[in-house]
């Protein structure tokens, strides 16, 4: 496997998360985690997403290792960013991790997601998990709709 330089890892994680992640800059002590982001799960609680960037020679065992890293870090989800298109065994390993159901948004996400640098660049793929600000906006919108609905029925 070709090692990814810190600048590539930083670019990949920050670009994919639209600058919503914290980069792990610890040399050699990252324990497989290149970045971390948090998202709201309720008005008082957050959950963690961990990111790992790999270049050439990525295989199923890398996804299995990320799954273990995710569990060790007590993360709800993990994202593997790679230069190569994932092979079927990698996708199957990621799917085996199951899904995470976001109660506030009433939506499910794969617990382990695999995204390529090509998808980030050419298809503008970005992290599709609501951050605290997005959750707050959605909640405010729902409250306004309920208030408008109540005003309509009262009038």
C-alpha positions in Angstrom: 0.0 0.0 0.0 1.3 3.5 -0.9 1.3 5.8 2.1 -0.8 8.9 1.9 1.0 12.1 2.9 -0.5 14.2 5.7 -1.4 17.0 3.2 -3.5 14.6 1.1 -5.2 13.1 4.1 -6.0 16.6 5.4 -7.3 17.8 2.1 -9.5 14.7 1.6 -11.1 14.8 5.0 -11.6 18.6 5.0 -12.9 18.6 1.5 -15.3 15.7 2.0 -16.6 17.2 5.3 -16.9 20.8 3.9 -14.4 21.8 6.7 -16.5 20.3 9.4 -13.9 17.8 10.7 -11.0 18.0 13.1 -7.8 16.7 11.6 -5.6 14.3 13.6 -2.2 15.8 13.2 -0.4 13.5 15.6 2.6 11.9 13.8 2.4 8.1 14.1 0.0 8.2 17.0 -3.2 8.6 15.1 -4.1 4.9 15.6 -5.6 4.8 12.1 -7.9 7.8 12.5 -7.1 10.8 10.2 -10.1 13.0 11.2 -13.1 13.2 13.4 -16.4 15.0 13.2 -19.4 15.3 15.5 -23.1 15.5 14.8 -26.2 16.1 16.9 -28.2 13.1 17.9 -30.6 15.0 20.2 -30.8 18.4 21.7 -28.1 17.5 24.3 -26.1 14.7 22.7 -23.6 14.3 19.9 -22.2 11.3 18.1 -18.8 10.8 16.5 -17.7 10.0 12.9 -14.1 9.0 12.3 -12.3 9.3 8.9 -9.5 7.3 7.5 -7.7 8.0 4.2 -5.9 5.2 2.3 -4.2 5.2 -1.1 -3.2 2.2 -3.2 -3.7 -1.5 -2.4 -6.8 -1.0 -0.3 -8.6 -4.2 0.6 -11.3 -5.8 2.7 -9.1 -6.1 5.7 -8.6 -2.3 5.7 -12.4 -1.9 6.1 -12.4 -4.5 8.9 -9.6 -2.6 10.6 -11.5 0.6 10.3 -14.5 -1.1 11.8 -12.4 -2.0 14.8 -11.0 1.5 15.0 -14.6 2.9 14.9 -15.6 0.6 17.8 -12.5 1.5 19.8 -13.2 5.2 19.3 -16.9 4.7 20.2 -17.9 6.3 16.9 -21.3 5.9 15.5 -20.0 5.9 11.9 -16.8 5.8 9.9 -15.7 6.9 6.5 -12.9 5.4 4.4 -11.6 7.8 1.8 -9.6 6.0 -0.9 -7.9 6.7 -4.2 -9.2 3.4 -5.6 -12.7 2.3 -6.4 -13.7 -0.2 -3.7 -13.9 -3.8 -4.6 -16.9 -6.0 -3.8 -15.3 -7.6 -0.6 -14.7 -4.1 0.7 -18.3 -3.0 0.1 -19.6 -6.2 1.7 -17.4 -5.7 4.8 -18.7 -2.1 5.1 -22.3 -3.2 4.7 -21.8 -5.9 7.4 -21.2 -3.0 9.9 -25.0 -2.2 9.6 -26.7 1.1 9.6 -27.1 4.0 12.0 -30.5 5.4 12.4 -30.6 9.2 13.1 -33.7 9.7 15.2 -33.9 13.5 14.8 -33.8 13.2 11.0 -35.6 9.9 10.8 -33.0 8.7 8.3 -30.6 5.7 8.2 -26.9 5.8 7.1 -24.4 3.1 6.5 -22.2 2.9 9.6 -19.2 2.5 7.4 -19.1 4.5 4.1 -16.5 4.3 1.4 -15.9 7.2 -0.8 -13.2 7.8 -3.5 -11.2 10.9 -4.1 -12.5 10.8 -7.7 -16.1 11.0 -6.3 -15.1 14.0 -4.1 -13.5 15.8 -7.1 -15.7 14.8 -10.1 -19.1 14.3 -8.5 -18.7 16.8 -5.6 -19.6 14.0 -3.1 -19.7 15.4 0.4 -20.5 14.1 3.9 -24.3 13.7 4.1 -24.8 13.6 7.8 -26.5 16.6 9.5 -24.2 18.7 11.7 -25.5 20.6 14.7 -26.3 23.6 12.6 -28.2 21.6 9.9 -30.2 19.8 12.6 -31.1 23.0 14.3 -32.3 24.6 11.0 -34.4 21.5 10.2 -35.9 21.5 13.7 -36.7 25.3 13.4 -38.4 24.7 10.0 -40.6 21.9 11.5 -41.6 24.2 14.4 -42.5 27.0 12.1 -44.6 24.6 9.9 -46.4 23.4 13.0 -47.0 26.9 14.2 -48.4 27.9 10.8 -50.6 24.8 10.7 -51.9 25.6 14.2 -52.6 29.3 13.2 -54.5 28.0 10.2 -56.7 25.7 12.2 -57.3 28.3 15.0 -58.3 31.1 12.5 
